[in-house]
Amino acid sequence: RGGKARRRCRINPALRAAGLARYLGGEDLASSAGLLTSLQLHPARIYQVDEFGQFLRLVLSPRAPFHKAAIWAELTKLYTSAAEPYIGSEYANQKEKPRATIHQPCACLWGVTVPAPFWKAVEGGALGDGSLARFLVFLTDEHYPARQDAPEPADPPAQLLAVLAAIAAGAGGHDHGGNLAEAMQSGAAITPYTVPLTPGAETAMAEARQHAVERLRAHQGSYATALFGRHAENTAKLAMLAAISRNPARPVTEEHDVTWAHRLVDHCIGTLLREADRHVAETPAHARLKKVLDVIRSAGRIRRTEFTRRTQSLSKHERDDAIATLLDSKQIAIETAPNASGPDTTWIIAIEPEEGLKSHAA
């Protein structure tokens, strides 16, 4: 079995086989109240959302009903409450709707989507307000992989189940075994295990924080600052997860954990910046410009006549205006080649961004 649903079909059986089904949240978030109720039942859960782009369009739409729009706001607040109590809203009827207090919530969202709905959804400002900075966004290398006629066995391997059970057991000698999941009481304060860092890891984290500050200064005034503002935090979280996966009983974050996490966060931010530059438009004119640039980039170099055929939905004025703008911004070049049998051939050539703009690992 293939497609974007394949990972979900692996995660669910693995957690169930390991006796950890309580970690599984619903595969659709109907409301913010439903999300918080789920975490009150169990404070550490993974929510696997198919068609994530459509989900984003629904919760980020200016016309979204309150119970849907509030989902995104709650996810944003839960991210920053991972190491402290999350205190929910106060309602007039405390008997029927008591305030939700969730100690150290761990709401993990795994979303899969095709690109178009995702980029359409984030046009409303999710890049600039910092909400999307809390996610790691990956783009598949192969959009249309070959069919697998002999798929891997569906049963999760015993080694994986043992690792999952060890992670759930946590480090000994701490409140509730250092395991948030085993507490089963979202309102009970606990003292989890604190994962220490080696001296090398401390140095690497200091370098990661400095790197984030440098990128913030370099991108001042753009939505990229929202992404780099979470760089060091995401790096620290990933490095800790790597350490726990390696030794759940006594995890220690090592230098290579931080280095790996730093590079991964850089990769994800670079993906967001690159793809947003191609797909996210702020105005109709901006959308036309991106459409023209996408036609040229897809071809690499394209004859002017072929370019005109591929952009027939635009007027001549719109097409010429887009070409002039892209020439001024040095995103394309025009080249004329002599033709012995007729008029000269005009080529439009895409100019890729400088390497320094594509890579954010300074």
Phi, psi and chi 1 to 4 in degrees:
 res  aa     phi    psi   chi1   chi2   chi3   chi4
   1 ARG       -  138.3 -176.5  173.8 -178.7  175.5
   2 GLY  -126.3 -163.0      -      -      -      -
   3 GLY    89.2  172.9      -      -      -      -
   4 LYS   -69.7  -13.6   56.1 -176.1  173.0   22.9
   5 ALA   -84.9   -4.7      -      -      -      -
   6 ARG   -64.0  -41.1 -175.2  177.3 -177.9 -176.3
   7 ARG   -62.2  -39.3  -66.2  -55.8   98.0 -171.8
   8 ARG   -63.7  -36.0 -172.8  171.6   69.3 -105.5
   9 CYS   -72.1  -10.8  -64.1      -      -      -
  10 ARG   -95.8  -40.4  -63.1  -67.3 -170.2 -178.3
  11 ILE   -65.9  -47.2  -66.7  171.0      -      -
  12 ASN   -59.5  -51.7  -69.7   -3.6      -      -
  13 PRO   -63.0  -34.1  -21.6   33.2      -      -
  14 ALA   -66.3  -45.3      -      -      -      -
  15 LEU   -66.9  -38.3  -71.6  177.0      -      -
  16 ARG   -67.0  -43.1  -71.0 -164.7  178.0   97.0
  17 ALA   -65.7  -28.7      -      -      -      -
  18 ALA   -85.7    2.8      -      -      -      -
  19 GLY    74.1   27.1      -      -      -      -
  20 LEU  -120.3   33.4  -57.6  171.9      -      -
  21 ALA   -62.9  -20.4      -      -      -      -
  22 ARG   -65.0  -16.8   58.7 -172.7  177.6  -83.6
  23 TYR   -75.4  -17.4  -79.2   94.0      -      -
  24 LEU   -82.8  120.2  -68.8  171.5      -      -
  25 GLY   -93.0  176.9      -      -      -      -
  26 GLY   -67.1  157.4      -      -      -      -
  27 GLU   -93.1    9.5  -65.0 -177.1    1.9      -
  28 ASP  -148.1  135.0 -177.8   31.9      -      -
  29 LEU  -102.8  106.0  -61.3  175.1      -      -
  30 ALA   -79.9  -29.8      -      -      -      -
  31 SER  -162.4  164.7   67.4      -      -      -
  32 SER   -66.4  -35.6   58.4      -      -      -
  33 ALA   -64.4  -38.7      -      -      -      -
  34 GLY   -64.2  -39.0      -      -      -      -
  35 LEU   -62.9  -47.2  169.8   63.2      -      -
  36 LEU   -68.5  -36.5  -65.2 -179.6      -      -
  37 THR   -62.5  -40.4  -61.0      -      -      -
  38 SER   -61.0  -42.6  171.9      -      -      -
  39 LEU   -73.7  -25.2  -69.0  171.3      -      -
  40 GLN   -69.3  -33.2  -76.8  179.6  -72.9      -
  41 LEU   -71.0  -34.6  -65.3  173.3      -      -
  42 HIS  -157.2  121.0 -167.0  -72.1      -      -
  43 PRO   -78.4   -6.1   28.8  -35.0      -      -
  44 ALA  -125.7  107.9      -      -      -      -
  45 ARG  -145.5  153.3  -80.3 -170.6  161.5  166.2
  46 ILE  -110.0  130.3  178.3  170.6      -      -
  47 TYR  -112.2  116.4  -58.4   91.4      -      -
  48 GLN  -103.7  107.8  -57.9  172.2   81.3      -
  49 VAL  -106.6  114.2 -179.4      -      -      -
  50 ASP   -79.2  156.5 -163.3    7.6      -      -
  51 GLU    51.0   53.4  -56.4  -59.2  -16.1      -
  52 PHE   -61.7  -32.0 -174.2   62.5      -      -
  53 GLY   -61.8  -42.0      -      -      -      -
  54 GLN   -66.2  -38.1  -61.9  -67.0   -9.8      -
  55 PHE   -60.3  -44.3  166.6   78.1      -      -
  56 LEU   -62.9  -42.9  -81.1 -177.2      -      -
  57 ARG   -60.7  -35.2  -68.7 -171.9   67.4  177.9
  58 LEU   -71.2  -44.9 -178.2   60.2      -      -
  59 VAL   -83.6  -21.1  -59.9      -      -      -
  60 LEU   -98.4   -7.1  -65.2  178.3      -      -
  61 SER   -62.5  138.8  169.4      -      -      -
  62 PRO   -59.4  -22.1  -22.4   32.7      -      -
  63 ARG   -99.9   11.0  -60.7  179.3 -178.5  177.4
  64 ALA   -64.4  137.7      -      -      -      -
  65 PRO   -63.2  155.3   19.7  -30.1      -      -
  66 PHE   -56.6  -43.3  175.0   78.5      -      -
  67 HIS   -65.6  -22.8   67.4  -78.4      -      -
  68 LYS   -86.1  -46.5  -72.9  -68.4 -173.1 -178.1
  69 ALA   -60.9  -32.9      -      -      -      -
  70 ALA   -69.2  -19.2      -      -      -      -
  71 ILE   -59.2  -46.3  -64.7  173.5      -      -
  72 TRP   -65.8  -40.1 -164.7 -112.3      -      -
  73 ALA   -63.5  -41.1      -      -      -      -
  74 GLU   -67.5  -40.8  -65.1  -64.6   -6.3      -
  75 LEU   -61.4  -39.5  -73.3  170.6      -      -
  76 THR   -63.3  -43.4  -60.0      -      -      -
  77 LYS   -70.8  -36.9  -71.4 -174.2  -73.7 -174.2
  78 LEU   -63.2  -35.5  -74.2  164.3      -      -
  79 TYR   -58.6  -43.3  173.3   94.2      -      -
  80 THR   -84.0   -2.3   54.4      -      -      -
  81 SER  -106.9   15.7  -59.5      -      -      -
  82 ALA   -65.6  -22.9      -      -      -      -
  83 ALA  -112.7   16.9      -      -      -      -
  84 GLU  -155.4  171.6   59.3 -170.4   32.6      -
  85 PRO   -69.4  136.6  -17.3   29.9      -      -
  86 TYR   -93.0  124.7  166.2   87.3      -      -
  87 ILE  -112.2  117.0  -59.8  176.3      -      -
  88 GLY   -80.9 -168.8      -      -      -      -
  89 SER   -75.5  153.2  -58.1      -      -      -
  90 GLU   -94.7  133.6  -64.4  -79.9    4.4      -
  91 TYR  -117.0  155.5  -65.0   96.8      -      -
  92 ALA   -63.4  -41.9      -      -      -      -
  93 ASN   -92.8   87.7 -171.2  -16.1      -      -
  94 GLN   -69.9  -23.1  -68.3  -73.3  -34.7      -
  95 LYS   -70.3  -45.5  -70.2 -175.6  178.1 -179.4
  96 GLU   -86.2  -30.6  -66.5 -175.3    8.4      -
  97 LYS  -130.6   73.8  -61.5 -175.2   70.1  175.3
  98 PRO   -68.7  155.1   25.8  -34.0      -      -
  99 ARG   -64.1  137.2 -174.3 -174.8   70.7 -169.2
 100 ALA   -87.7  124.3      -      -      -      -
 101 THR  -122.2  117.2  -60.5      -      -      -
 102 ILE  -122.6  116.7  -54.1  169.9      -      -
 103 HIS   -81.0  124.3  -74.2  -92.1      -      -
 104 GLN    48.5   61.2  -57.8 -167.4   18.1      -
 105 PRO   -66.8  146.3   28.0  -36.2      -      -
 106 CYS  -130.6   81.2 -175.2      -      -      -
 107 ALA   -95.2  107.2      -      -      -      -
 108 CYS  -101.6  128.1  -58.4      -      -      -
 109 LEU  -114.6  120.3 -169.6   61.3      -      -
 110 TRP  -112.8  109.1  165.3  -86.7      -      -
 111 GLY  -117.6  143.5      -      -      -      -
 112 VAL  -128.3  144.5  -69.1      -      -      -
 113 THR  -162.2  161.5 -178.0      -      -      -
 114 VAL   -82.1  156.7  -67.3      -      -      -
 115 PRO   -63.7  -44.5  -23.6   34.4      -      -
 116 ALA   -55.5  -51.3      -      -      -      -
 117 PRO   -63.7  -32.5  -20.2   32.1      -      -
 118 PHE   -64.5  -50.6  176.1   80.9      -      -
 119 TRP   -69.1  -32.5  -65.0  116.3      -      -
 120 LYS   -64.1  -37.1 -173.9   66.8  176.6  175.4
 121 ALA   -68.8  -35.5      -      -      -      -
 122 VAL   -85.6    2.6  -57.8      -      -      -
 123 GLU   -66.0  -21.3  -76.2 -176.8  -17.0      -
 124 GLY   -76.8   -3.2      -      -      -      -
 125 GLY   123.1    5.6      -      -      -      -
 126 ALA   -64.1  -24.1      -      -      -      -
 127 LEU   -72.9  -39.3  -78.6  170.7      -      -
 128 GLY   -83.3  -26.0      -      -      -      -
 129 ASP   -85.9   -1.6   66.7   10.5      -      -
 130 GLY    90.3   -7.9      -      -      -      -
 131 SER   -67.4  -40.5   55.0      -      -      -
 132 LEU   -74.5  -17.4 -154.4   60.4      -      -
 133 ALA   -65.7  -16.2      -      -      -      -
 134 ARG   -83.0   -3.3  -68.0  161.4  168.3   80.6
 135 PHE  -110.6  153.6  -72.0   79.6      -      -
 136 LEU  -104.2  119.3  -61.5  174.7      -      -
 137 VAL  -106.8  126.9  176.9      -      -      -
 138 PHE  -119.3  141.8  -62.1   87.1      -      -
 139 LEU  -112.7  128.8 -173.9   67.5      -      -
 140 THR   -65.2  143.6   55.1      -      -      -
 141 ASP   -72.0  -32.6  -65.3  -33.4      -      -
 142 GLU  -124.3  108.9  177.6   56.1   72.2      -
 143 HIS   -73.1  -29.1  -64.7  -43.1      -      -
 144 TYR  -129.1   76.1  -56.2  102.2      -      -
 145 PRO   -68.3  158.6   25.9  -34.0      -      -
 146 ALA   -67.1  147.4      -      -      -      -
 147 ARG   -66.3  137.2  178.1 -177.4  175.2   84.4
 148 GLN  -100.8  104.0  -60.7  -64.6  -43.4      -
 149 ASP   -77.0  -19.0  -65.7  -36.8      -      -
 150 ALA  -123.2   78.5      -      -      -      -
 151 PRO   -67.0  161.8   25.2  -33.4      -      -
 152 GLU   -66.6  156.3  -60.1  172.2   -3.0      -
 153 PRO   -57.6  142.1  -22.3   31.9      -      -
 154 ALA   -77.1  -27.1      -      -      -      -
 155 ASP   -70.8  130.3  -65.1  -25.5      -      -
 156 PRO   -66.5  140.0   21.4  -30.8      -      -
 157 PRO   -65.8  149.9   22.1  -31.2      -      -
 158 ALA   -60.8  -35.2      -      -      -      -
 159 GLN   -62.9  -40.4 -177.5 -179.9    5.0      -
 160 LEU   -64.8  -42.5  173.5   60.7      -      -
 161 LEU   -62.4  -38.2  -59.9 -177.5      -      -
 162 ALA   -65.3  -40.1      -      -      -      -
 163 VAL   -66.2  -43.1  170.8      -      -      -
 164 LEU   -60.2  -42.8  -69.8  173.6      -      -
 165 ALA   -64.7  -38.4      -      -      -      -
 166 ALA   -66.9  -39.4      -      -      -      -
 167 ILE   -64.8  -41.6  -68.3  173.3      -      -
 168 ALA   -66.1  -33.4      -      -      -      -
 169 ALA   -68.3  -32.7      -      -      -      -
 170 GLY    74.7 -175.3      -      -      -      -
 171 ALA   -85.4  137.5      -      -      -      -
 172 GLY   -74.9  163.3      -      -      -      -
 173 GLY    83.6   14.6      -      -      -      -
 174 HIS  -131.1  163.8  -68.0  -93.9      -      -
 175 ASP   -52.9  127.8 -163.4    7.9      -      -
 176 HIS    56.9   31.5  -62.7  -68.6      -      -
 177 GLY    69.6   15.6      -      -      -      -
 178 GLY    71.8   15.5      -      -      -      -
 179 ASN  -118.0  110.7  175.1   26.6      -      -
 180 LEU   -60.6  -37.7  178.6   63.9      -      -
 181 ALA   -64.1  -39.7      -      -      -      -
 182 GLU   -71.6  -17.5  -66.4  -58.6  -30.4      -
 183 ALA   -62.2  -42.0      -      -      -      -
 184 MET    61.2    3.9  -62.1  -60.2  -68.3      -
 185 GLN  -124.1  101.9  -63.6  -70.2  -30.6      -
 186 SER   -64.5  -23.1   64.0      -      -      -
 187 GLY   -90.0   -0.6      -      -      -      -
 188 ALA   -92.8  123.1      -      -      -      -
 189 ALA   -70.2  137.6      -      -      -      -
 190 ILE  -131.6  165.8   65.7  171.3      -      -
 191 THR  -119.0   94.0  -54.7      -      -      -
 192 PRO   -75.6  169.6   29.4  -34.5      -      -
 193 TYR   -71.2  134.1  179.3   78.5      -      -
 194 THR   -97.0  119.2  -59.4      -      -      -
 195 VAL   -77.8  115.5  179.3      -      -      -
 196 PRO   -77.4  164.0   28.1  -33.3      -      -
 197 LEU  -115.7  141.4  -74.5   76.8      -      -
 198 THR   -70.9  162.8   64.6      -      -      -
 199 PRO   -54.9  -39.8  -28.4   36.2      -      -
 200 GLY   -64.0  -38.6      -      -      -      -
 201 ALA   -67.2  -38.5      -      -      -      -
 202 GLU   -59.5  -44.1  -69.4  -83.2   11.2      -
 203 THR   -63.9  -43.1  -59.3      -      -      -
 204 ALA   -63.8  -37.3      -      -      -      -
 205 MET   -68.2  -38.2  -89.6  -52.1  -52.5      -
 206 ALA   -62.2  -39.5      -      -      -      -
 207 GLU   -66.7  -37.4  -67.4  173.1   -7.7      -
 208 ALA   -65.2  -41.0      -      -      -      -
 209 ARG   -65.1  -40.7  -72.8 -170.4  -71.9  -90.9
 210 GLN   -65.7  -39.8 -179.1   59.0   32.8      -
 211 HIS   -58.7  -43.8  167.4   84.4      -      -
 212 ALA   -62.3  -41.5      -      -      -      -
 213 VAL   -63.1  -41.9  171.3      -      -      -
 214 GLU   -63.7  -40.5  -68.3  171.2   -1.8      -
 215 ARG   -70.0  -35.3  -56.3  -46.6  -64.6  174.0
 216 LEU   -60.8  -45.0  -77.1  168.2      -      -
 217 ARG   -66.0  -38.1  -68.8  169.9  177.7  167.4
 218 ALA   -68.7  -28.3      -      -      -      -
 219 HIS  -109.0   20.8  -69.3   83.9      -      -
 220 GLN   -55.2  133.2 -175.0  173.3   -4.8      -
 221 GLY    93.2   -2.1      -      -      -      -
 222 SER  -119.3  166.6   72.9      -      -      -
 223 TYR   -67.4  -12.7   60.8   74.6      -      -
 224 ALA   -63.2  -24.8      -      -      -      -
 225 THR   -64.0  -32.2   55.6      -      -      -
 226 ALA   -64.4  -35.5      -      -      -      -
 227 LEU   -73.0  -45.6  -56.3  179.0      -      -
 228 PHE   -72.3  -19.0  -73.5  110.1      -      -
 229 GLY   -64.9  -22.5      -      -      -      -
 230 ARG  -105.9    7.2  -64.8  -70.9  174.4 -177.8
 231 HIS   -59.1  -53.9 -169.9  -63.7      -      -
 232 ALA   -66.4  -38.1      -      -      -      -
 233 GLU   -64.7  -44.8 -174.6  174.9    1.7      -
 234 ASN   -65.9  -36.2  -73.5  -25.2      -      -
 235 THR   -61.9  -45.6  -63.3      -      -      -
 236 ALA   -62.6  -41.8      -      -      -      -
 237 LYS   -66.1  -43.6  -71.5 -177.1  175.7 -177.8
 238 LEU   -65.5  -41.4  -77.9  174.9      -      -
 239 ALA   -61.7  -39.9      -      -      -      -
 240 MET   -65.5  -40.9 -178.0 -177.7   67.0      -
 241 LEU   -62.3  -38.9  -70.6  174.7      -      -
 242 ALA   -62.8  -42.5      -      -      -      -
 243 ALA   -64.7  -42.4      -      -      -      -
 244 ILE   -66.2  -39.3  -66.9  171.2      -      -
 245 SER   -65.1  -33.1  -61.8      -      -      -
 246 ARG   -76.3  -39.0 -177.8  174.6   57.9 -108.8
 247 ASN  -146.2   82.2 -175.8   -1.4      -      -
 248 PRO   -60.6  -32.3  -21.1   32.6      -      -
 249 ALA   -73.3  -37.0      -      -      -      -
 250 ARG  -144.1   70.8  -83.8  -71.7  179.3  -92.4
 251 PRO   -72.1  141.6   25.8  -33.4      -      -
 252 VAL  -137.5  125.9  176.0      -      -      -
 253 THR   -77.3  123.8  -58.7      -      -      -
 254 GLU  -106.3  168.9  -61.0  180.0    4.6      -
 255 GLU   -58.6  -41.4 -178.1  177.4   -2.4      -
 256 HIS   -68.4  -24.8   61.0   84.3      -      -
 257 ASP   -65.0  -44.7  -63.8  -37.7      -      -
 258 VAL   -67.6  -42.1  178.5      -      -      -
 259 THR   -61.1  -45.5  -58.7      -      -      -
 260 TRP   -62.1  -46.0  164.4   79.6      -      -
 261 ALA   -63.8  -40.9      -      -      -      -
 262 HIS   -60.2  -46.4 -173.7  179.4      -      -
 263 ARG   -66.1  -36.9  -67.1  177.6   60.6 -172.4
 264 LEU   -67.6  -44.0 -176.4   57.3      -      -
 265 VAL   -63.4  -40.9  173.8      -      -      -
 266 ASP   -57.4  -44.8 -105.7    0.1      -      -
 267 HIS   -60.1  -44.4  169.3   79.3      -      -
 268 CYS   -68.2  -40.1  -68.1      -      -      -
 269 ILE   -65.7  -41.7  -67.8  177.6      -      -
 270 GLY   -60.0  -39.3      -      -      -      -
 271 THR   -62.7  -45.9  -63.2      -      -      -
 272 LEU   -61.3  -46.8  -91.6  175.0      -      -
 273 LEU   -64.9  -43.7  -67.9  177.6      -      -
 274 ARG   -65.9  -48.2 -177.8 -172.2   68.3 -115.3
 275 GLU   -73.5  -33.8  -64.1  -58.3  -46.3      -
 276 ALA   -64.9  -37.8      -      -      -      -
 277 ASP   -60.9  -30.9 -179.8   61.0      -      -
 278 ARG   -87.2  -31.8  -65.8 -173.2  175.1 -173.4
 279 HIS  -116.8  -23.3  -59.7  -68.4      -      -
 280 VAL   -94.4  121.3  178.1      -      -      -
 281 ALA  -114.8  143.5      -      -      -      -
 282 GLU   -95.6  -25.3  -61.5  174.7   -2.0      -
 283 THR  -140.7  165.5   64.0      -      -      -
 284 PRO   -57.5  -38.8  -27.3   35.0      -      -
 285 ALA   -65.3  -39.1      -      -      -      -
 286 HIS   -64.1  -38.3 -165.2 -162.3      -      -
 287 ALA   -64.0  -41.4      -      -      -      -
 288 ARG   -63.3  -41.0  -71.4 -166.0  -62.4  -89.5
 289 LEU   -61.1  -43.6 -171.4   68.4      -      -
 290 LYS   -66.7  -36.0  -73.1 -177.9  177.9  -69.8
 291 LYS   -62.5  -44.8  176.7 -179.5  179.3 -179.7
 292 VAL   -62.7  -45.8  166.4      -      -      -
 293 LEU   -64.3  -36.3 -175.4   56.8      -      -
 294 ASP   -65.2  -39.5 -172.8   57.0      -      -
 295 VAL   -60.6  -43.0  168.8      -      -      -
 296 ILE   -71.2  -44.1  -60.8  168.8      -      -
 297 ARG   -63.7  -37.4  -82.0  176.7  169.8  165.5
 298 SER   -62.6  -34.5  -62.8      -      -      -
 299 ALA   -87.4  -26.1      -      -      -      -
 300 GLY    85.5  -58.7      -      -      -      -
 301 ARG  -143.9  138.1   56.5 -174.2  -72.5  133.8
 302 ILE  -143.0  139.2 -174.3  171.8      -      -
 303 ARG   -64.6  146.7  -72.5 -174.3  177.3   88.6
 304 ARG   -60.2  -37.5 -176.8   68.5 -177.1 -112.6
 305 THR   -65.9  -41.8   51.4      -      -      -
 306 GLU   -67.7  -38.5  177.4   61.7   20.6      -
 307 PHE   -59.9  -42.2  166.0   76.5      -      -
 308 THR   -62.7  -40.3  -58.7      -      -      -
 309 ARG   -63.4  -39.5  -80.4 -165.3  -69.8  -90.4
 310 ARG   -76.7  -12.9  -67.2 -166.2 -172.1 -176.7
 311 THR  -121.5   35.8   56.4      -      -      -
 312 GLN   -66.1  -18.4  -69.5 -177.1   75.0      -
 313 SER   -70.9  -14.6   61.1      -      -      -
 314 LEU   -95.7  150.5  -56.0  179.0      -      -
 315 SER   -75.1  164.1   67.7      -      -      -
 316 LYS   -59.9  -39.0 -176.3  178.4 -175.5  -56.8
 317 HIS   -63.5  -45.2  172.2   74.3      -      -
 318 GLU   -63.4  -40.6  -69.3  171.3  -22.9      -
 319 ARG   -65.7  -47.4 -168.9 -179.7  -58.0  113.8
 320 ASP   -66.3  -36.4  -68.6  -15.7      -      -
 321 ASP   -65.7  -39.6 -175.6   60.9      -      -
 322 ALA   -65.3  -42.9      -      -      -      -
 323 ILE   -62.1  -42.2  -71.9  -66.0      -      -
 324 ALA   -63.8  -41.7      -      -      -      -
 325 THR   -64.9  -42.8  -59.2      -      -      -
 326 LEU   -68.8  -32.5  -66.2  173.0      -      -
 327 LEU   -67.6  -44.3  -78.5  169.7      -      -
 328 ASP   -62.8  -35.6  -72.2  -16.0      -      -
 329 SER   -88.0    5.8   59.8      -      -      -
 330 LYS    57.3   37.4  -66.4 -177.4  170.4   52.0
 331 GLN   -95.7  -15.4  -63.6 -178.2   75.0      -
 332 ILE  -140.1  167.4   64.5  169.1      -      -
 333 ALA  -136.8  153.6      -      -      -      -
 334 ILE  -110.9  132.8  -60.1  -68.9      -      -
 335 GLU  -132.0  134.4 -171.3  176.9  -83.3      -
 336 THR  -113.3  128.9  -58.3      -      -      -
 337 ALA  -116.8  132.1      -      -      -      -
 338 PRO   -64.7  146.2   11.9  -15.7      -      -
 339 ASN  -128.7  113.1 -173.2  -10.2      -      -
 340 ALA   -64.1  -28.0      -      -      -      -
 341 SER   -98.1    4.3   59.8      -      -      -
 342 GLY   179.7 -160.8      -      -      -      -
 343 PRO   -62.2  154.7  -19.2   30.4      -      -
 344 ASP   -59.5  149.8  -67.1  -13.0      -      -
 345 THR   -94.3  126.8  -58.8      -      -      -
 346 THR   -99.6  127.1  -59.4      -      -      -
 347 TRP  -111.9  140.7  -68.2   87.8      -      -
 348 ILE  -108.7  125.5  -53.7  173.8      -      -
 349 ILE  -120.3  131.1  -55.7  166.6      -      -
 350 ALA   -77.8  137.2      -      -      -      -
 351 ILE  -108.6  115.2  -60.4  176.2      -      -
 352 GLU   -70.4  148.9  -71.7  -62.3  -37.1      -
 353 PRO   -58.8  153.2  -21.0   31.3      -      -
 354 GLU   -59.3  150.8  -64.6  178.7    8.0      -
 355 GLU   -54.9  -35.4 -168.3   62.6   30.9      -
 356 GLY   -64.9  -25.5      -      -      -      -
 357 LEU   -85.0  -24.3  -63.0  178.6      -      -
 358 LYS   -81.7  -32.4  -71.4 -166.3  -80.6 -175.3
 359 SER  -109.0  135.3  173.7      -      -      -
 360 HIS  -112.7   14.7  -58.3  -80.7      -      -
 361 ALA   -94.6   83.7      -      -      -      -
 362 ALA   -59.7      -      -      -      -      -
